[in-house]
Amino acid sequence: MTGPLVSVLLPVYNAEATLPAALESVRRQTFKEWELIVVDDGSKDRTPELLAAAAAREPRLKVLSEAHVGLVEALRTASRHASGELLARMDADDVMHPRRLLLQVTRMDSP
């Protein structure tokens, strides 16, 4: 496989308070074949700066920015840019269990 198996879709809007923990929880996944597609939905706080810094440190992180269009449109944008076979959904105020992707991929592969 040349690309990631899982694309994690993360729409964000004014999420500076919770975004660092959310991003770190994805980075710490035990399953490593992922990409993170973050759509900044027109944030007015420090979210864009936090995303730029995180993307500079993590090559699997793709940041897309758009005017504030809402959650559904931000997710549509993220899915159009996803290259993984599987999609995982996350909110900016969520924290992933370190084995979340591994457990979900394993379950998807089981009969």
For each residue, the residues with C-beta under 8 A, 3 or more apart:
1: 5 33
2:
3: 35 83 84
4: 7 33 34 35 60 83 84
5: 1 33 34 84 85 86 105
6: 31 33 34 35 84 85 86 87 88 101 104 105
7: 4 34 35 36 37 78 79 82 83 84 86 87 88
8: 26 34 35 36 37 87 88 89 90 101
9: 37 39 75 78 79 82 87 88 89 90
10: 22 26 36 37 38 39 78 90 91 92
11: 38 39 41 71 74 75 78 91 92
12: 15 19 38 39 40 41 43 47 51 74 92
13: 40 41 42 43 47 68 71 74 92
14: 43 44 45 47
15: 12 18 19 22 43 45 47 92 93
16: 19 43 45 46 47 50
17:
18: 15 21 22 92 93
19: 12 15 16 22 23 47 50 51 92
20: 23 24 50 54
21: 18 24 25 95
22: 10 15 18 19 25 26 90 91 92 93 94 95 96
23: 19 20 26 27 36 50 54 58 61
24: 20 21 27 28
25: 21 22 28 29 94 95 96 97 98
26: 8 10 22 23 29 34 36 90 96
27: 23 24 58
28: 24 25 96 98
29: 25 26 32 34 96 98 99 100 101 102
30: 98 99 101 102
31: 6 34 99 101 102 105
32: 29
33: 1 4 5 6
34: 4 5 6 7 8 26 29 31 60 84 88 101
35: 3 4 6 7 8 60 61 62 82 83 84
36: 7 8 10 23 26 58 60 61 62
37: 7 8 9 10 62 64 78 79 81 82
38: 10 11 12 51 61 62 63 64 78
39: 9 10 11 12 64 65 66 74 75 77 78
40: 12 13 43 47 48 51 63 64 65 66
41: 11 12 13 66 68 69 70 71 73 74
42: 13 65 66 67 68 69
43: 12 13 14 15 16 40 47 48
44: 14
45: 14 15 16
46: 16 49 50
47: 12 13 14 15 16 19 40 43 50 51
48: 40 43 51 52 65
49: 46 52 53
50: 16 19 20 23 46 47 53 54
51: 12 19 38 40 47 48 54 55 61 63
52: 48 49 55 56 63
53: 49 50 56 57
54: 20 23 50 51 57 58 61 63
55: 51 52 58 61 62 63
56: 52 53
57: 53 54
58: 23 27 36 54 55 61
59:
60: 4 34 35 36
61: 23 35 36 38 51 54 55 58
62: 35 36 37 38 55 81
63: 38 40 51 52 54 55
64: 37 38 39 40 77 78 81
65: 39 40 42 48
66: 39 40 41 42 69 73 74 77
67: 42
68: 13 41 42
69: 41 42 66 73 74
70: 41 73 74
71: 11 13 41 74 75
72: 75 76
73: 41 66 69 70 76 77
74: 11 12 13 39 41 66 69 70 71 77 78
75: 9 11 39 71 72 78 79 89
76: 72 73 79 80
77: 39 64 66 73 74 80 81
78: 7 9 10 11 37 38 39 64 74 75 81 82
79: 7 9 37 75 76 82 87
80: 76 77
81: 37 62 64 77 78
82: 7 9 35 37 78 79 87
83: 3 4 7 35
84: 3 4 5 6 7 34 35 87
85: 5 6
86: 5 6 7 104 105 108
87: 6 7 8 9 79 82 84
88: 6 7 8 9 34 100 101 104
89: 8 9 75
90: 8 9 10 22 26 94 96
91: 10 11 22 94
92: 10 11 12 13 15 18 19 22
93: 15 18 22
94: 22 25 90 91
95: 21 22 25
96: 22 25 26 28 29 90 100 101
97: 25 100 103
98: 25 28 29 30
99: 29 30 31 102 103
100: 29 88 96 97 103 104
101: 6 8 29 30 31 34 88 96 104 105
102: 29 30 31 99 105 106
103: 97 99 100 106 107
104: 6 86 88 100 101 107 108
105: 5 6 31 86 101 102 108 109
106: 102 103 109 110
107: 103 104 110
108: 86 104 105
109: 105 106
110: 106 107
111:
